[in-house]
Amino acid sequence: MATKRPHKDGSPVHCSACPIRRLTLFKQVPIEQLKWTELYRSGQLVLPARDHLYHEGAHHEYVYTLYDGCVKLYKTLQNGKIQAMRFASPGDFLGFQGDLALSMHHAAQALTDCVLCRFPRGQISRMLCEHPEIATELIFKNARVMAFCQEHLLSAGVRSARESIAFTLVELHYRLRLLKQFRPDSSVLGAEGIPITQEDLADAVGITPIHTNRTLRQMCEDGLIVCGKSRIAVLDEEALADVAHFDPHSDQNFDVC
């Protein structure tokens, strides 16, 4: 359960001072309007690692901007297996879906300790109407998520296990490394690597944990990565990107300008 607690110094981070604003829905809001826009927010939350932000099938009252941490978004299939849809990083907008009155069509679980800005669902329509620049950015964000989902589908249907794992790792590594430009103090991507377990990775690429483990061991032997407890560190980003056929400069998922 998320607890109502602000960031490290005990006070909420104001939108005007937010170091990751260029990664969020509010990046186009004029600085003089941010204090008024902040009134839509009902505080910041801390979500401990491995706790759920919300569950699939539950009715939830809030949507969120992820300020710090990493979150797994996933669905549970009829056979009980988990399919991870994507891993959210700071700046991502969580909990928003086509019909906000319906129950959640996926679940969200923290992979690390997370800090999130919370917005009541009932205020979202008004906020989007009164701030068209936020609505425009939401459209672009959804388009980028769709582009990533298409890449994810490609992994499931065409890529080998090695290519799929490489793509998942290098894509998340690149996003978290980009975050360092805005949040040098963020611990999400520390020296020990990406905050993801082998089980999370297996859920994402749709292969068995045994096959995932075997593939990761080979990638470790090749000097591409190193696996630790609940972390995977990228040792050779360029070589891993070659395996994944990953080019961030041609991928709209990484447009933060």
VOLO-95991 format. One record per residue: x, y, z of N, C-alpha, C in turn. Coordinates in steps of 0.02 Angstrom, whole numbers. Example, Ala and Ser with C-alpha at 12.3 -4.5 7.8 and 13.67 -1.06 7.14 Angstrom:
+--------+--------+--------+--------+--------+--------+--------+--------+--------+
|    n.u |    n.v |    n.w |   ca.u |   ca.v |   ca.w |    c.u |    c.v |    c.w |
+--------+--------+--------+--------+--------+--------+--------+--------+--------+
|    660 |   -284 |    390 |    615 |   -225 |    390 |    660 |   -165 |    390 |
|    642 |   -112 |    354 |    684 |    -53 |    357 |    645 |      2 |    394 |
+--------+--------+--------+--------+--------+--------+--------+--------+--------+
//
This chain:
+--------+--------+--------+--------+--------+--------+--------+--------+--------+
|    n.u |    n.v |    n.w |   ca.u |   ca.v |   ca.w |    c.u |    c.v |    c.w |
+--------+--------+--------+--------+--------+--------+--------+--------+--------+
|     43 |    -60 |      0 |      0 |      0 |      0 |     44 |     62 |      0 |
|     29 |    108 |    -43 |     67 |    170 |    -46 |     52 |    212 |     16 |
|    103 |    244 |     43 |     94 |    287 |    101 |    102 |    359 |     81 |
|     65 |    403 |    114 |     69 |    474 |     98 |    130 |    504 |    132 |
|    183 |    509 |     94 |    245 |    536 |    121 |    282 |    571 |     65 |
|    305 |    632 |     75 |    341 |    668 |     22 |    411 |    642 |     14 |
|    450 |    679 |    -26 |    517 |    656 |    -44 |    565 |    663 |     15 |
|    629 |    652 |      3 |    678 |    640 |     55 |    678 |    693 |    110 |
|    671 |    757 |     94 |    677 |    808 |    144 |    613 |    820 |    183 |
|    560 |    780 |    169 |    498 |    785 |    207 |    448 |    833 |    177 |
|    463 |    866 |    122 |    416 |    913 |     91 |    405 |    894 |     18 |
|    344 |    904 |     -7 |    331 |    888 |    -77 |    374 |    930 |   -124 |
|    391 |    901 |   -181 |    429 |    938 |   -232 |    379 |    979 |   -273 |
|    390 |   1045 |   -275 |    345 |   1088 |   -313 |    358 |   1079 |   -388 |
|    304 |   1085 |   -427 |    308 |   1075 |   -499 |    359 |   1122 |   -531 |
|    363 |   1184 |   -506 |    409 |   1232 |   -535 |    482 |   1214 |   -523 |
|    495 |   1172 |   -472 |    563 |   1151 |   -456 |    577 |   1079 |   -476 |
|    530 |   1048 |   -510 |    536 |    977 |   -527 |    594 |    966 |   -576 |
|    643 |    926 |   -559 |    701 |    916 |   -604 |    685 |    875 |   -665 |
|    629 |    838 |   -664 |    613 |    795 |   -721 |    552 |    821 |   -760 |
|    536 |    886 |   -752 |    475 |    912 |   -784 |    476 |    902 |   -859 |
|    535 |    905 |   -890 |    540 |    896 |   -963 |    522 |    825 |   -985 |
|    517 |    779 |   -937 |    498 |    710 |   -953 |    424 |    697 |   -939 |
|    388 |    746 |   -913 |    319 |    736 |   -890 |    268 |    770 |   -935 |
|    204 |    760 |   -916 |    150 |    793 |   -953 |    154 |    869 |   -948 |
|    187 |    895 |   -897 |    185 |    966 |   -884 |    242 |   1004 |   -916 |
|    279 |    973 |   -962 |    338 |   1005 |   -988 |    322 |   1067 |  -1030 |
|    261 |   1070 |  -1060 |    242 |   1127 |  -1102 |    202 |   1180 |  -1064 |
|    188 |   1167 |  -1000 |    149 |   1216 |   -961 |    195 |   1275 |   -944 |
|    174 |   1338 |   -958 |    215 |   1396 |   -942 |    232 |   1397 |   -867 |
|    292 |   1419 |   -851 |    316 |   1417 |   -782 |    270 |   1456 |   -736 |
|    240 |   1510 |   -761 |    197 |   1552 |   -719 |    131 |   1518 |   -703 |
|    113 |   1465 |   -739 |     51 |   1430 |   -726 |     60 |   1367 |   -684 |
|    121 |   1348 |   -670 |    133 |   1285 |   -636 |    105 |   1284 |   -565 |
|    108 |   1340 |   -530 |     82 |   1341 |   -461 |      7 |   1327 |   -461 |
|    -28 |   1354 |   -510 |   -100 |   1342 |   -515 |   -114 |   1270 |   -536 |
|    -75 |   1245 |   -584 |    -83 |   1176 |   -607 |    -70 |   1127 |   -551 |
|    -25 |   1144 |   -506 |     -7 |   1101 |   -450 |    -66 |   1087 |   -404 |
|   -117 |   1130 |   -406 |   -176 |   1121 |   -364 |   -213 |   1056 |   -382 |
|   -203 |   1030 |   -443 |   -234 |    967 |   -461 |   -202 |    908 |   -424 |
|   -142 |    917 |   -402 |   -105 |    862 |   -370 |   -125 |    855 |   -297 |
|   -134 |    793 |   -274 |   -152 |    781 |   -205 |    -93 |    751 |   -167 |
|    -34 |    779 |   -177 |     24 |    758 |   -139 |     68 |    708 |   -175 |
|    123 |    691 |   -142 |    169 |    640 |   -167 |    165 |    578 |   -122 |
|    174 |    521 |   -153 |    172 |    458 |   -118 |    238 |    422 |   -123 |
|    254 |    384 |    -71 |    310 |    338 |    -74 |    282 |    267 |    -76 |
|    303 |    228 |   -125 |    282 |    159 |   -133 |    342 |    114 |   -123 |
|    343 |     73 |    -71 |    401 |     29 |    -59 |    410 |    -22 |   -116 |
|    471 |    -42 |   -126 |    487 |    -91 |   -178 |    446 |   -154 |   -168 |
|    419 |   -179 |   -225 |    379 |   -240 |   -230 |    307 |   -232 |   -207 |
|    289 |   -173 |   -181 |    218 |   -160 |   -166 |    182 |   -142 |   -231 |
|    116 |   -150 |   -231 |     75 |   -133 |   -289 |     48 |    -62 |   -282 |
|     51 |    -26 |   -337 |     19 |     39 |   -341 |    -56 |     30 |   -351 |
|    -74 |    -16 |   -394 |   -144 |    -36 |   -403 |   -145 |   -106 |   -433 |
|   -203 |   -139 |   -427 |   -210 |   -207 |   -451 |   -257 |   -210 |   -511 |
|   -245 |   -257 |   -554 |   -289 |   -269 |   -612 |   -359 |   -288 |   -587 |
|   -409 |   -257 |   -617 |   -478 |   -272 |   -598 |   -505 |   -230 |   -541 |
|   -463 |   -191 |   -508 |   -485 |   -150 |   -452 |   -504 |    -80 |   -477 |
|   -550 |    -48 |   -442 |   -566 |     21 |   -456 |   -517 |     65 |   -418 |
|   -489 |    113 |   -453 |   -436 |    154 |   -423 |   -454 |    227 |   -432 |
|   -437 |    268 |   -383 |   -460 |    338 |   -382 |   -408 |    387 |   -409 |
|   -349 |    364 |   -426 |   -296 |    411 |   -444 |   -259 |    391 |   -508 |
|   -227 |    439 |   -538 |   -176 |    428 |   -589 |   -112 |    461 |   -563 |
|    -55 |    443 |   -593 |      9 |    462 |   -562 |     60 |    483 |   -614 |
|    104 |    528 |   -594 |    167 |    539 |   -629 |    221 |    507 |   -586 |
|    261 |    464 |   -617 |    316 |    432 |   -580 |    373 |    482 |   -575 |
|    388 |    503 |   -513 |    441 |    552 |   -500 |    509 |    517 |   -492 |
|    510 |    462 |   -458 |    573 |    425 |   -448 |    557 |    352 |   -439 |
|    600 |    308 |   -466 |    591 |    236 |   -459 |    574 |    203 |   -525 |
|    558 |    139 |   -521 |    543 |     99 |   -580 |    483 |     54 |   -564 |
|    435 |     50 |   -610 |    372 |     14 |   -599 |    360 |    -35 |   -656 |
|    338 |    -95 |   -638 |    319 |   -145 |   -689 |    243 |   -142 |   -699 |
|    223 |   -134 |   -762 |    152 |   -136 |   -781 |    140 |   -204 |   -814 |
|     90 |   -240 |   -789 |     81 |   -308 |   -814 |      7 |   -330 |   -811 |
|     -7 |   -383 |   -849 |    -72 |   -415 |   -848 |    -64 |   -488 |   -827 |
|   -114 |   -515 |   -795 |   -115 |   -586 |   -776 |   -160 |   -623 |   -824 |
|   -132 |   -674 |   -858 |   -169 |   -712 |   -907 |   -215 |   -763 |   -873 |
|   -260 |   -793 |   -911 |   -308 |   -840 |   -883 |   -274 |   -901 |   -852 |
|   -216 |   -919 |   -877 |   -180 |   -977 |   -850 |   -136 |   -959 |   -790 |
|   -142 |   -896 |   -768 |   -105 |   -874 |   -709 |    -37 |   -844 |   -724 |
|    -14 |   -850 |   -785 |     51 |   -822 |   -803 |     47 |   -746 |   -807 |
|    103 |   -714 |   -794 |    108 |   -641 |   -797 |    142 |   -620 |   -861 |
|    113 |   -569 |   -893 |    144 |   -539 |   -952 |    158 |   -466 |   -936 |
|    222 |   -449 |   -929 |    241 |   -379 |   -917 |    231 |   -341 |   -982 |
|    197 |   -285 |   -979 |    185 |   -243 |  -1038 |    244 |   -196 |  -1049 |
|    267 |   -165 |   -996 |    325 |   -120 |  -1001 |    348 |   -103 |   -931 |
|    407 |    -72 |   -928 |    435 |    -49 |   -865 |    435 |     27 |   -866 |
|    398 |     58 |   -820 |    392 |    130 |   -819 |    451 |    161 |   -783 |
|    473 |    219 |   -808 |    529 |    256 |   -779 |    505 |    327 |   -763 |
|    544 |    366 |   -725 |    523 |    433 |   -705 |    501 |    476 |   -764 |
|    445 |    510 |   -752 |    413 |    551 |   -804 |    353 |    518 |   -835 |
|    347 |    451 |   -828 |    290 |    415 |   -857 |    226 |    429 |   -818 |
|    170 |    428 |   -854 |    104 |    441 |   -827 |     69 |    374 |   -818 |
|     51 |    356 |   -757 |     26 |    289 |   -741 |    -47 |    292 |   -719 |
|    -84 |    240 |   -737 |   -153 |    233 |   -714 |   -205 |    264 |   -760 |
|   -182 |    297 |   -814 |   -229 |    328 |   -860 |   -251 |    276 |   -912 |
|   -317 |    273 |   -925 |   -342 |    227 |   -976 |   -403 |    258 |  -1009 |
|   -428 |    226 |  -1062 |   -480 |    255 |  -1104 |   -542 |    275 |  -1066 |
|   -565 |    233 |  -1021 |   -625 |    248 |   -980 |   -603 |    247 |   -907 |
|   -597 |    306 |   -878 |   -572 |    311 |   -810 |   -623 |    286 |   -758 |
|   -685 |    274 |   -780 |   -736 |    249 |   -734 |   -731 |    173 |   -725 |
|   -696 |    139 |   -771 |   -691 |     67 |   -767 |   -634 |     45 |   -721 |
|   -635 |    -19 |   -703 |   -582 |    -47 |   -662 |   -517 |    -50 |   -702 |
|   -462 |    -57 |   -668 |   -397 |    -56 |   -701 |   -389 |   -118 |   -745 |
|   -365 |   -109 |   -807 |   -356 |   -166 |   -852 |   -285 |   -195 |   -847 |
|   -244 |   -169 |   -801 |   -178 |   -197 |   -789 |   -159 |   -181 |   -717 |
|   -104 |   -210 |   -694 |    -78 |   -197 |   -627 |    -13 |   -159 |   -631 |
|      6 |   -126 |   -576 |     69 |    -89 |   -573 |    104 |   -107 |   -508 |
|    166 |   -131 |   -513 |    205 |   -151 |   -455 |    272 |   -116 |   -455 |
|    291 |    -89 |   -397 |    356 |    -55 |   -391 |    413 |   -105 |   -393 |
|    464 |    -91 |   -434 |    524 |   -132 |   -434 |    576 |   -104 |   -385 |
|    570 |    -40 |   -370 |    613 |     -6 |   -322 |    569 |     36 |   -276 |
|    597 |     65 |   -224 |    560 |    117 |   -188 |    544 |    173 |   -237 |
|    481 |    194 |   -238 |    459 |    243 |   -287 |    428 |    304 |   -253 |
|    434 |    360 |   -286 |    399 |    421 |   -268 |    354 |    440 |   -326 |
|    291 |    454 |   -313 |    243 |    469 |   -366 |    201 |    530 |   -348 |
|    187 |    571 |   -398 |    139 |    626 |   -390 |     70 |    600 |   -406 |
|     23 |    612 |   -360 |    -44 |    582 |   -365 |    -96 |    633 |   -386 |
|   -139 |    615 |   -435 |   -192 |    658 |   -460 |   -259 |    621 |   -457 |
|   -311 |    650 |   -427 |   -376 |    617 |   -426 |   -403 |    607 |   -497 |
|   -429 |    549 |   -510 |   -457 |    535 |   -576 |   -510 |    585 |   -596 |
|   -551 |    605 |   -547 |   -607 |    650 |   -562 |   -585 |    719 |   -586 |
|   -521 |    736 |   -576 |   -496 |    802 |   -597 |   -462 |    801 |   -665 |
|   -451 |    741 |   -692 |   -411 |    736 |   -753 |   -444 |    768 |   -813 |
|   -509 |    754 |   -823 |   -544 |    784 |   -880 |   -542 |    860 |   -878 |
|   -553 |    887 |   -819 |   -551 |    960 |   -811 |   -482 |    987 |   -826 |
|   -430 |    953 |   -800 |   -362 |    976 |   -810 |   -344 |    976 |   -884 |
|   -365 |    924 |   -921 |   -350 |    919 |   -992 |   -387 |    973 |  -1032 |
|   -449 |    988 |  -1011 |   -487 |   1039 |  -1046 |   -459 |   1109 |  -1034 |
|   -438 |   1122 |   -973 |   -414 |   1189 |   -955 |   -341 |   1199 |   -976 |
|   -306 |   1144 |   -989 |   -236 |   1149 |  -1009 |   -225 |   1106 |  -1071 |
|   -243 |   1132 |  -1130 |   -236 |   1092 |  -1192 |   -164 |   1070 |  -1205 |
|   -115 |   1107 |  -1179 |    -45 |   1087 |  -1189 |    -31 |   1020 |  -1153 |
|    -66 |   1008 |  -1097 |    -58 |    944 |  -1062 |    -91 |    889 |  -1102 |
|   -150 |    903 |  -1129 |   -185 |    853 |  -1171 |   -143 |    835 |  -1232 |
|   -111 |    886 |  -1262 |    -69 |    872 |  -1320 |    -10 |    827 |  -1301 |
|     22 |    842 |  -1246 |     79 |    801 |  -1224 |     57 |    730 |  -1207 |
|     -5 |    723 |  -1180 |    -31 |    656 |  -1166 |    -39 |    616 |  -1230 |
|    -61 |    648 |  -1283 |    -68 |    615 |  -1348 |      0 |    591 |  -1372 |
|     50 |    634 |  -1367 |    118 |    615 |  -1389 |    146 |    558 |  -1346 |
|    134 |    562 |  -1281 |    158 |    508 |  -1237 |    125 |    442 |  -1255 |
|     60 |    443 |  -1267 |     25 |    382 |  -1286 |     51 |    354 |  -1352 |
|     69 |    399 |  -1398 |     97 |    377 |  -1462 |    164 |    344 |  -1451 |
|    205 |    371 |  -1406 |    269 |    340 |  -1392 |    262 |    273 |  -1359 |
|    212 |    267 |  -1314 |    198 |    203 |  -1282 |    176 |    152 |  -1335 |
|    134 |    174 |  -1381 |    112 |    129 |  -1435 |    170 |    105 |  -1477 |
|    217 |    150 |  -1491 |    276 |    131 |  -1530 |    316 |     78 |  -1492 |
|    322 |     87 |  -1427 |    358 |     37 |  -1388 |    321 |    -29 |  -1387 |
|    255 |    -27 |  -1381 |    215 |    -89 |  -1381 |    223 |   -126 |  -1446 |
|    230 |    -90 |  -1501 |    242 |   -123 |  -1566 |    310 |   -157 |  -1566 |
|    360 |   -126 |  -1536 |    425 |   -157 |  -1530 |    421 |   -219 |  -1486 |
|    382 |   -214 |  -1432 |    373 |   -270 |  -1386 |    339 |   -328 |  -1422 |
|    290 |   -313 |  -1464 |    256 |   -365 |  -1502 |    304 |   -398 |  -1551 |
|    348 |   -358 |  -1580 |    399 |   -385 |  -1625 |    444 |   -434 |  -1589 |
|    462 |   -417 |  -1527 |    504 |   -462 |  -1487 |    470 |   -529 |  -1477 |
|    405 |   -526 |  -1461 |    368 |   -588 |  -1447 |    360 |   -631 |  -1509 |
|    355 |   -599 |  -1569 |    340 |   -637 |  -1628 |    398 |   -654 |  -1673 |
|    451 |   -614 |  -1672 |    504 |   -622 |  -1722 |    573 |   -629 |  -1690 |
|    589 |   -589 |  -1640 |    656 |   -590 |  -1612 |    671 |   -654 |  -1575 |
|    735 |   -673 |  -1574 |    757 |   -729 |  -1534 |    756 |   -709 |  -1460 |
|    764 |   -758 |  -1416 |    766 |   -743 |  -1344 |    823 |   -696 |  -1328 |
|    881 |   -706 |  -1359 |    938 |   -663 |  -1347 |    924 |   -591 |  -1370 |
|    894 |   -584 |  -1428 |    878 |   -517 |  -1454 |    824 |   -483 |  -1412 |
|    773 |   -521 |  -1391 |    720 |   -493 |  -1350 |    745 |   -469 |  -1283 |
|    786 |   -510 |  -1250 |    814 |   -491 |  -1186 |    860 |   -430 |  -1194 |
|    901 |   -431 |  -1246 |    946 |   -375 |  -1258 |    907 |   -310 |  -1269 |
|    853 |   -314 |  -1308 |    813 |   -254 |  -1321 |    782 |   -227 |  -1257 |
|    753 |   -271 |  -1216 |    721 |   -249 |  -1154 |    772 |   -216 |  -1108 |
|    831 |   -246 |  -1102 |    882 |   -219 |  -1057 |    911 |   -153 |  -1083 |
|    928 |   -149 |  -1146 |    961 |    -89 |  -1171 |    912 |    -31 |  -1176 |
|    849 |    -46 |  -1191 |    798 |      7 |  -1195 |    787 |     38 |  -1126 |
|    780 |     -4 |  -1074 |    770 |     22 |  -1006 |    834 |     56 |   -981 |
|    891 |     26 |   -995 |    954 |     56 |   -975 |    962 |    125 |  -1005 |
|    945 |    133 |  -1069 |    951 |    197 |  -1102 |    905 |    249 |  -1070 |
|    843 |    230 |  -1056 |    796 |    277 |  -1024 |    821 |    300 |   -956 |
|    845 |    252 |   -916 |    868 |    269 |   -849 |    933 |    310 |   -851 |
|    975 |    295 |   -900 |   1036 |    335 |   -907 |   1019 |    406 |   -928 |
|    969 |    413 |   -971 |    946 |    480 |   -992 |    920 |    519 |   -931 |
|    888 |    483 |   -885 |    863 |    516 |   -825 |    918 |    551 |   -786 |
|    979 |    524 |   -788 |   1034 |    552 |   -750 |   1049 |    624 |   -771 |
|   1030 |    643 |   -833 |   1040 |    712 |   -855 |    996 |    760 |   -814 |
|    939 |    734 |   -792 |    891 |    776 |   -755 |    895 |    765 |   -680 |
|    909 |    703 |   -660 |    912 |    686 |   -589 |    978 |    651 |   -575 |
|   1033 |    688 |   -568 |   1098 |    655 |   -554 |   1097 |    618 |   -488 |
|   1052 |    638 |   -442 |   1050 |    606 |   -376 |   1006 |    544 |   -375 |
|    973 |    528 |   -431 |    929 |    471 |   -432 |    968 |    406 |   -423 |
|    940 |    362 |   -382 |    972 |    297 |   -369 |    941 |    242 |   -411 |
|    895 |    259 |   -457 |    861 |    208 |   -497 |    911 |    169 |   -539 |
|    957 |    204 |   -571 |   1010 |    170 |   -609 |   1076 |    184 |   -572 |
|   1091 |    141 |   -524 |   1152 |    148 |   -486 |   1208 |    110 |   -519 |
|   1265 |    108 |   -485 |   1323 |     72 |   -512 |   1308 |     -2 |   -520 |
|   1260 |    -27 |   -481 |   1244 |    -98 |   -484 |   1197 |   -116 |   -542 |
|   1172 |    -66 |   -578 |   1135 |    -80 |   -638 |   1060 |    -69 |   -636 |
|   1025 |   -101 |   -683 |    953 |    -93 |   -693 |    916 |   -131 |   -638 |
|    865 |   -101 |   -607 |    828 |   -134 |   -553 |    777 |   -184 |   -579 |
|    800 |   -240 |   -604 |    755 |   -289 |   -633 |    781 |   -359 |   -617 |
|    736 |   -405 |   -599 |    755 |   -473 |   -584 |    749 |   -516 |   -647 |
|    777 |   -576 |   -644 |    770 |   -622 |   -700 |    697 |   -641 |   -710 |
|    659 |   -646 |   -655 |    588 |   -662 |   -661 |    550 |   -606 |   -696 |
|    565 |   -543 |   -679 |    533 |   -487 |   -713 |    549 |   -488 |   -788 |
|    611 |   -504 |   -803 |    633 |   -506 |   -873 |    597 |   -562 |   -911 |
|    590 |   -620 |   -879 |    554 |   -675 |   -911 |    481 |   -656 |   -924 |
|    450 |   -619 |   -876 |    381 |   -596 |   -885 |    375 |   -548 |   -944 |
|    428 |   -510 |   -957 |    426 |   -459 |  -1010 |    435 |   -490 |  -1079 |
|    480 |   -538 |  -1085 |    496 |   -565 |  -1152 |    455 |   -627 |  -1168 |
|    419 |   -654 |  -1120 |    373 |   -709 |  -1134 |    407 |   -776 |  -1143 |
|    463 |   -787 |  -1108 |    496 |   -853 |  -1110 |    503 |   -878 |  -1038 |
|    520 |   -940 |  -1030 |    523 |   -970 |   -964 |    582 |   -942 |   -924 |
|    577 |   -942 |   -857 |    634 |   -919 |   -816 |    698 |   -959 |   -830 |
|    691 |  -1024 |   -844 |    749 |  -1066 |   -858 |    784 |  -1043 |   -922 |
|    744 |  -1030 |   -974 |    773 |  -1006 |  -1037 |    803 |   -937 |  -1028 |
|    770 |   -895 |   -989 |    796 |   -828 |   -975 |    863 |   -833 |   -940 |
|    867 |   -876 |   -889 |    929 |   -884 |   -851 |    986 |   -908 |   -896 |
|    970 |   -956 |   -939 |   1021 |   -983 |   -984 |   1047 |   -929 |  -1032 |
|   1001 |   -889 |  -1058 |   1020 |   -836 |  -1104 |   1062 |   -782 |  -1069 |
|   1042 |   -765 |  -1008 |   1079 |   -714 |   -970 |   1150 |   -738 |   -954 |
|   1156 |   -802 |   -937 |   1223 |   -829 |   -922 |   1268 |   -823 |   -983 |
|   1241 |   -837 |  -1042 |   1281 |   -832 |  -1103 |   1300 |   -759 |  -1116 |
|   1254 |   -713 |  -1103 |   1268 |   -642 |  -1114 |   1321 |   -617 |  -1064 |
|   1320 |   -646 |  -1003 |   1372 |   -629 |   -954 |   1440 |   -654 |   -978 |
|   1441 |   -715 |  -1004 |   1504 |   -743 |  -1029 |   1531 |   -703 |  -1088 |
|   1486 |   -673 |  -1126 |   1506 |   -632 |  -1184 |   1527 |   -561 |  -1164 |
|   1523 |   -545 |  -1099 |   1544 |   -480 |  -1075 |   1494 |   -424 |  -1088 |
|   1431 |   -441 |  -1103 |   1381 |   -389 |  -1117 |   1350 |   -362 |  -1053 |
|   1339 |   -405 |  -1004 |   1304 |   -386 |   -943 |   1336 |   -422 |   -884 |
|   1315 |   -403 |   -824 |   1331 |   -441 |   -764 |   1268 |   -442 |   -721 |
|   1251 |   -500 |   -694 |   1190 |   -508 |   -655 |   1205 |   -508 |   -580 |
|   1167 |   -469 |   -543 |   1173 |   -466 |   -470 |   1106 |   -481 |   -439 |
|   1100 |   -468 |   -375 |   1037 |   -479 |   -340 |    988 |   -425 |   -358 |
|    935 |   -444 |   -393 |    881 |   -398 |   -414 |    907 |   -341 |   -458 |
|    965 |   -350 |   -489 |    993 |   -299 |   -533 |   1029 |   -332 |   -591 |
|   1030 |   -299 |   -648 |   1070 |   -321 |   -705 |   1107 |   -260 |   -732 |
|   1172 |   -264 |   -732 |   1213 |   -207 |   -755 |   1235 |   -218 |   -828 |
|   1229 |   -166 |   -867 |   1252 |   -167 |   -937 |   1325 |   -149 |   -939 |
|   1367 |   -193 |   -965 |   1439 |   -181 |   -969 |   1459 |   -151 |  -1036 |
|   1426 |   -173 |  -1090 |   1444 |   -150 |  -1157 |   1379 |   -129 |  -1192 |
|   1360 |    -66 |  -1183 |   1297 |    -41 |  -1210 |   1295 |    -45 |  -1287 |
|   1350 |    -28 |  -1319 |   1352 |    -28 |  -1392 |   1342 |    -98 |  -1420 |
|   1377 |   -147 |  -1391 |   1371 |   -216 |  -1414 |   1301 |   -243 |  -1400 |
|   1273 |   -225 |  -1342 |   1206 |   -249 |  -1325 |   1154 |   -218 |  -1372 |
|   1164 |   -155 |  -1391 |   1119 |   -122 |  -1439 |   1123 |   -155 |  -1507 |
|   1183 |   -178 |  -1526 |   1190 |   -213 |  -1590 |   1151 |   -279 |  -1589 |
|   1155 |   -315 |  -1534 |   1117 |   -378 |  -1528 |   1043 |   -364 |  -1533 |
|   1020 |   -309 |  -1502 |    949 |   -293 |  -1499 |    924 |   -257 |  -1561 |
|    969 |   -236 |  -1606 |    951 |   -194 |  -1663 |    915 |   -130 |  -1638 |
|    946 |   -100 |  -1589 |    917 |    -43 |  -1553 |    953 |     21 |  -1572 |
|    915 |     71 |  -1595 |    942 |    136 |  -1613 |    900 |    190 |  -1580 |
|    921 |    216 |  -1524 |    880 |    266 |  -1488 |    870 |    330 |  -1528 |
|    915 |    346 |  -1574 |    910 |    409 |  -1611 |    855 |    406 |  -1664 |
|    831 |    347 |  -1681 |    777 |    343 |  -1729 |    712 |    321 |  -1696 |
|    711 |    318 |  -1630 |    653 |    293 |  -1593 |    620 |    351 |  -1557 |
|    556 |    362 |  -1571 |    520 |    419 |  -1542 |    508 |    410 |  -1467 |
|    523 |    352 |  -1439 |    514 |    342 |  -1368 |    561 |    387 |  -1327 |
|    613 |    413 |  -1358 |    663 |    449 |  -1320 |    667 |    522 |  -1337 |
|    614 |    549 |  -1366 |    611 |    620 |  -1382 |    590 |    658 |  -1320 |
|    637 |    695 |  -1288 |    621 |    732 |  -1228 |    628 |    807 |  -1239 |
|    639 |    828 |  -1300 |    648 |    900 |  -1313 |    583 |    937 |  -1310 |
+--------+--------+--------+--------+--------+--------+--------+--------+--------+
//
